[in-house]
Amino acid sequence: MVGSTVFNAFVASLCIFSGLSTATPLSKRQSLDLATIQTQAAANTLKVLDGTLSDGLTRGKGCNKDTLAIRKEYGDLSKDERKEYIRAVKCILSKPSKLPAGKYPGAKSRYDDFVVVHMNMTPSVHSTANFMHWHRYYIWAYETALKTECDYKGYQPYWNWAKYPDLPSSPIYNGDEWSMGGNGDPVTHKGMNMGRVVPPGPGGGCVTTGPFANTTIHLGPLMSTMDPALKIKSNPRSDGYGDNPRCLRRDVNTFFTKQFLRPVDLSDHITTNPTIGKFQDSLQNDSPTKAAMHSSGHFSIWGDPGGDVYVSPAEPTFWLHHGQLDRHWWMWANYLEKEVKTRASQYEGGTNWMNPNSAKGKPTDPQWLSVVAPTGTDGLPSNQFFSTTAGPFCYIYQ
């Protein structure tokens, strides 16, 4: 947690970085850059906590400037902070599963519990009203498990999509001891066709460098997007829950970061989508000419299981990608002072990805995390996840 003095200094530093005061009017949406958007989102969040701005949500006394957590970008963590996060992830990978014995044979670890929950929930938490909300809940549950089950003292970091055009050489994937492991070994393979031909990246093979070298994946694949010629083993069960030990593969590439995840892409997306429906639909759905940012992030990592929509949390950097997704939503919801209250409670979409005529989602719909829910929180309604400083949450992004 951080005190109010530290938080005020944090906001002030953002203002200096962007060259703006927190009172700068933001009438020209499309002229904004990401630093300005970040600054205004942080300033408005502080106003909500101070009570000088209302987002219409009810808060108890638990979240204030003195208890607020600050989530940081992975490359902005110190080397010691990165090693502590790596230690905690390895810890959760080593702890036993809490799922019913025999029901999910591929769930060998506590980490695998999170993968199974995502596999179970995939149809209801993608391209639905609760896409953003459920994933915010899910990331928080993972962060909580790292802290309560592995004594992690930090907070969930994120990967700023726009920061690393050359993603393979980034602090996340460069393969040094402070990274999340290197790229997959270079192997000959084909790219894929996702409405546009995506060329193969420089990896494709097993991850053999860095802290997550030689990691074993057990669940899936269920919807693999890797070249069939690589002959990745099929799961012994059609539902993907069987035990299927194989190496962690990556094909970290620059195809998406240099075309669809540039700073201008992120700022334009935030400033040109006035409702949550348009915001989250364009975040997820590719157009004939442009890859969506959600899929661009996943396919920048690609590989097995990173390129499988069901099993993707088995990729240890999934959490950094979805941390950024949550940050992107937080900025959208908070950067315009006059719209903070309106945007805080917007909730649009259906309830089942596979059924375009599914029932409309309601803010009171319960969301489920099963055995990965922090104690006493399973089945909370979506309206508890409208803000990063309301419901069970108390954090902001730096």
C-alpha positions in Angstrom: 0.0 0.0 0.0 1.1 3.6 -0.5 0.4 6.7 1.6 -1.3 9.8 0.4 2.0 11.7 0.2 3.5 9.1 -2.1 0.3 9.0 -4.2 0.2 12.8 -4.6 3.8 12.7 -5.6 3.0 10.0 -8.1 0.2 12.1 -9.7 2.4 15.2 -9.7 5.2 13.2 -11.5 2.7 12.2 -14.2 1.7 15.8 -14.7 5.3 16.9 -15.1 5.9 14.1 -17.5 3.0 15.1 -19.7 3.6 18.8 -19.3 0.1 19.4 -18.0 -1.6 20.4 -14.8 -4.4 18.2 -13.5 -6.9 20.9 -14.4 -6.0 20.9 -18.1 -9.3 20.8 -20.2 -9.5 17.8 -22.5 -11.9 19.0 -25.2 -9.9 17.8 -28.2 -10.1 14.0 -27.6 -8.2 12.9 -30.6 -5.2 15.1 -29.9 -4.5 13.4 -26.6 -1.4 11.2 -26.1 -1.2 8.3 -23.7 0.8 10.2 -21.1 -2.0 12.8 -21.0 -4.7 10.1 -20.7 -2.8 8.4 -17.9 -2.3 11.7 -16.1 -5.9 12.6 -16.2 -7.1 9.1 -15.3 -4.9 9.2 -12.2 -5.9 12.7 -11.2 -9.6 11.9 -11.5 -9.2 8.7 -9.5 -7.6 10.7 -6.8 -10.6 13.2 -6.9 -13.0 10.3 -6.5 -11.1 9.1 -3.5 -11.0 12.6 -2.1 -14.8 13.0 -2.5 -14.4 16.0 -4.9 -15.6 13.9 -7.8 -18.4 11.3 -7.8 -18.4 8.2 -10.0 -21.8 7.2 -8.6 -20.4 4.1 -6.8 -20.7 3.4 -3.1 -17.5 3.0 -1.2 -16.7 1.9 2.3 -13.8 3.2 4.3 -11.5 0.5 3.1 -10.1 2.2 0.0 -8.4 5.6 0.3 -5.2 7.2 -0.6 -3.4 5.5 2.4 -4.5 2.0 1.3 -4.2 2.3 -2.4 -2.0 -0.1 -4.3 -0.1 0.9 -7.4 0.3 -1.6 -10.2 3.4 -0.9 -12.4 4.6 -1.8 -15.9 6.9 -4.9 -15.8 9.9 -3.0 -17.3 9.5 -0.2 -14.7 9.9 -2.7 -11.8 13.4 -2.8 -10.2 15.3 -6.0 -10.9 14.6 -7.1 -7.3 10.9 -6.5 -7.8 10.9 -8.5 -11.0 12.7 -11.4 -9.3 10.2 -11.3 -6.4 7.3 -11.5 -8.9 9.1 -14.4 -10.7 9.6 -16.2 -7.4 5.9 -15.9 -6.5 4.7 -17.2 -9.9 7.1 -20.2 -9.6 5.7 -20.7 -6.1 2.1 -20.9 -7.3 3.3 -23.3 -10.1 4.7 -25.6 -7.4 1.7 -25.7 -5.1 -0.8 -28.5 -5.4 -4.2 -28.1 -7.1 -7.3 -27.6 -5.0 -9.7 -28.9 -7.7 -11.6 -32.2 -7.0 -9.2 -35.1 -7.5 -9.7 -36.8 -10.8 -12.1 -34.4 -12.4 -9.4 -32.4 -14.2 -6.4 -34.8 -14.6 -4.3 -32.1 -16.2 -4.6 -29.7 -13.2 -1.4 -30.6 -11.5 -0.7 -27.3 -9.7 -2.5 -24.4 -8.0 -1.6 -22.4 -11.1 -3.4 -24.9 -13.2 -6.6 -24.2 -11.1 -6.6 -20.8 -12.7 -6.3 -22.3 -16.2 -9.2 -24.7 -15.6 -11.4 -21.9 -14.4 -10.7 -19.9 -17.5 -11.4 -22.9 -19.7 -14.7 -23.4 -18.0 -15.7 -19.8 -18.2 -14.4 -18.9 -21.7 -17.8 -18.9 -23.5 -19.3 -16.6 -21.0 -16.4 -14.2 -20.5 -15.4 -13.4 -24.1 -17.4 -11.2 -26.4 -20.0 -10.8 -23.6 -21.1 -8.0 -21.3 -18.7 -9.2 -18.6 -15.5 -9.6 -20.6 -13.7 -6.7 -19.0 -15.4 -7.1 -15.6 -14.8 -10.9 -15.1 -11.1 -10.6 -16.2 -10.6 -7.7 -13.7 -11.9 -10.0 -11.0 -9.8 -13.0 -12.3 -6.5 -11.0 -12.3 -7.2 -9.7 -8.8 -7.8 -13.3 -7.6 -4.5 -14.3 -9.1 -2.7 -11.4 -7.5 -4.4 -12.3 -4.2 -3.2 -15.9 -4.5 0.3 -14.8 -5.1 0.1 -12.6 -1.9 -1.7 -15.0 0.4 -0.4 -18.3 -0.8 3.2 -17.3 -1.8 3.9 -14.3 0.4 4.2 -12.0 -2.5 4.7 -8.4 -1.3 4.2 -6.6 -4.6 1.3 -6.2 -7.0 0.4 -7.6 -10.4 2.5 -5.9 -13.1 1.3 -5.2 -16.6 2.8 -5.1 -20.1 2.4 -1.8 -21.8 1.6 -2.9 -25.3 2.9 0.4 -26.8 6.2 0.4 -25.0 8.2 -2.3 -26.9 8.0 -2.3 -30.7 10.8 -4.9 -30.7 9.0 -7.2 -28.2 11.5 -10.2 -28.3 14.2 -7.9 -26.9 12.0 -6.3 -24.2 12.6 -6.8 -20.4 9.7 -9.2 -20.5 11.0 -11.7 -23.1 14.8 -11.1 -23.5 15.6 -14.3 -21.6 17.7 -12.8 -18.8 17.2 -13.7 -15.1 14.9 -10.8 -14.6 12.6 -11.6 -17.5 9.6 -13.8 -17.8 11.7 -16.2 -19.9 12.9 -15.9 -23.5 11.3 -16.5 -26.8 10.8 -20.0 -28.1 13.7 -21.6 -29.8 13.8 -20.8 -33.5 12.0 -23.5 -35.5 10.7 -23.6 -39.1 7.0 -23.1 -39.0 4.1 -21.4 -40.8 2.2 -18.3 -39.6 -1.5 -18.3 -39.5 -4.5 -16.7 -41.3 -6.7 -14.7 -39.0 -8.4 -12.7 -41.7 -4.9 -11.6 -42.7 -1.8 -13.7 -43.2 0.4 -13.4 -40.1 4.0 -14.4 -40.9 5.8 -16.7 -38.5 7.9 -15.0 -35.9 11.5 -15.8 -34.9 10.5 -18.5 -32.3 7.9 -21.2 -32.3 9.8 -23.8 -30.3 10.2 -24.5 -26.6 11.3 -21.8 -24.2 14.8 -22.8 -23.0 16.1 -19.5 -21.6 15.3 -17.4 -18.6 13.4 -18.2 -15.4 10.5 -20.1 -17.1 12.8 -22.3 -19.3 11.6 -25.9 -19.5 8.2 -25.1 -18.0 5.8 -28.0 -18.5 2.2 -27.3 -19.8 -0.4 -30.0 -18.8 -3.8 -28.7 -20.0 -5.0 -28.4 -23.6 -4.6 -27.6 -26.3 -8.2 -27.0 -27.1 -8.2 -24.4 -29.8 -4.6 -24.2 -30.9 -3.5 -21.7 -33.6 0.0 -23.1 -34.1 1.2 -24.7 -37.3 -0.1 -28.4 -37.3 3.3 -29.4 -38.8 4.8 -28.7 -35.4 2.8 -31.8 -34.2 1.9 -30.4 -30.8 0.4 -33.3 -28.9 -3.4 -33.5 -28.8 -5.0 -33.7 -25.4 -6.2 -37.2 -24.4 -9.6 -35.7 -23.7 -11.8 -33.8 -26.1 -12.5 -31.1 -23.5 -8.8 -30.4 -23.0 -8.7 -31.3 -19.3 -6.6 -34.4 -19.6 -2.9 -34.5 -18.6 -0.9 -33.6 -21.7 2.7 -32.8 -20.6 4.6 -30.7 -23.2 6.9 -27.7 -23.3 5.9 -24.1 -23.1 6.2 -22.7 -26.7 6.4 -19.1 -27.7 6.7 -17.2 -31.0 7.2 -13.7 -29.7 7.1 -11.4 -32.7 6.9 -7.8 -33.9 4.0 -8.2 -36.4 1.4 -6.7 -34.1 3.4 -4.4 -31.9 4.6 -2.4 -35.0 1.2 -2.2 -36.7 -1.7 -2.5 -34.2 -0.3 -1.7 -30.7 1.5 1.6 -31.3 0.9 4.5 -28.9 -1.4 6.2 -31.4 -3.5 3.0 -31.7 -4.1 2.9 -27.9 -4.8 6.6 -27.6 -7.2 6.6 -30.6 -9.0 3.6 -29.2 -9.6 5.2 -25.9 -10.7 8.6 -27.3 -13.0 7.4 -30.1 -15.2 4.8 -28.4 -17.8 6.7 -26.3 -19.6 3.7 -24.8 -18.4 0.5 -23.1 -20.1 -1.6 -25.8 -18.2 0.0 -28.6 -15.0 0.1 -26.5 -15.0 -3.6 -25.6 -16.3 -4.8 -28.9 -13.6 -3.0 -30.9 -11.0 -4.2 -28.3 -11.9 -7.8 -29.1 -13.1 -8.0 -32.7 -10.7 -7.8 -35.6 -11.8 -5.7 -38.6 -10.8 -6.6 -42.2 -7.9 -4.2 -42.0 -7.0 -4.1 -38.4 -6.2 -6.6 -35.7 -7.9 -5.9 -32.4 -5.7 -5.1 -29.4 -6.8 -8.0 -27.3 -5.9 -10.6 -29.9 -2.9 -8.6 -31.0 -1.5 -8.9 -27.5 -2.1 -12.6 -27.3 -0.7 -13.3 -30.7 2.4 -11.2 -30.1 3.2 -14.0 -27.7 1.5 -16.7 -29.7 2.8 -20.2 -29.2 1.3 -23.0 -27.1 -0.7 -22.3 -24.9 -0.5 -18.6 -25.5 -2.3 -18.7 -28.8 -5.2 -20.8 -27.5 -8.2 -18.8 -26.3 -9.2 -21.4 -23.7 -5.8 -22.3 -22.3 -3.9 -19.0 -22.7 -3.6 -18.4 -18.9 -1.1 -21.3 -18.8 1.3 -18.9 -20.5 2.9 -17.0 -17.5 2.8 -13.7 -19.3 -1.0 -13.9 -19.8 -1.4 -11.9 -16.6 0.8 -9.0 -17.8 -1.2 -8.8 -21.0 -4.6 -8.8 -19.2 -3.2 -6.4 -16.7 -2.7 -4.0 -19.5 -6.2 -4.7 -20.8 -7.5 -3.7 -17.4 -5.3 -0.6 -17.3 -6.6 0.4 -20.8 -10.2 0.1 -19.5 -9.3 2.1 -16.4 -7.9 4.9 -18.5 -10.9 5.0 -20.7 -13.3 5.1 -17.7 -11.5 7.9 -15.9 -9.6 10.2 -18.2 -12.6 12.5 -18.9 -13.8 14.2 -15.7 -17.2 15.0 -17.1 -17.8 11.4 -18.1 -16.4 9.5 -15.1 -19.8 8.9 -13.5 -21.4 7.9 -16.8 -18.7 5.5 -17.8 -18.3 3.9 -14.4 -21.5 1.9 -14.5 -21.9 1.1 -18.2 -22.6 -2.6 -18.9 -23.5 -3.8 -22.4 -23.6 -7.1 -24.3 -24.8 -10.7 -24.1 -24.0 -13.6 -21.8 -22.7 -16.3 -24.1 -20.0 -15.9 -26.8 -21.3 -18.9 -28.8 -24.9 -17.6 -28.9 -25.4 -14.2 -30.5 -29.0 -14.2 -29.2 -28.1 -14.9 -25.6 -29.7 -13.0 -22.8 -28.4 -9.5 -22.2 -26.0 -9.2 -19.3 -27.2 -7.4 -16.1 -24.9 -5.6 -13.6 -26.4 -7.9 -10.9 -25.3 -11.1 -12.7 -23.0 -13.1 -10.4 -19.5 -13.9 -11.7 -17.8 -17.2 -10.8 -14.2 -18.1 -10.0 -14.7 -21.4 -8.2 -11.7 -22.6 -6.3 -9.5 -19.6 -7.3 -11.9 -17.0 -5.7 -10.4 -15.3 -2.6 -12.3 -16.5 0.5 -15.9 -15.3 0.6 -15.8 -13.6 -2.8 -17.1 -16.2 -5.3 -20.3 -15.2 -7.1 -19.9 -11.4 -6.6 -22.1 -9.4 -9.1 -20.5 -7.6 -12.0 -21.4 -4.2 -10.4 -18.7 -4.9 -7.8 -16.1 -4.7 -10.6 -17.0 -1.3 -12.1 -14.0 0.5 -10.6 -10.5 -0.3 -9.5 -11.2 1.6 -6.3 -14.6 0.1 -5.4 -16.0 -3.3 -4.6 -13.2 -5.6 -3.4 -10.5 -3.5 -5.2 -8.2 -0.7 -4.2 -5.6 -0.1 -6.9 -4.5 2.2 -9.6 -2.1 2.0 -12.5 1.2 3.9 -12.9 
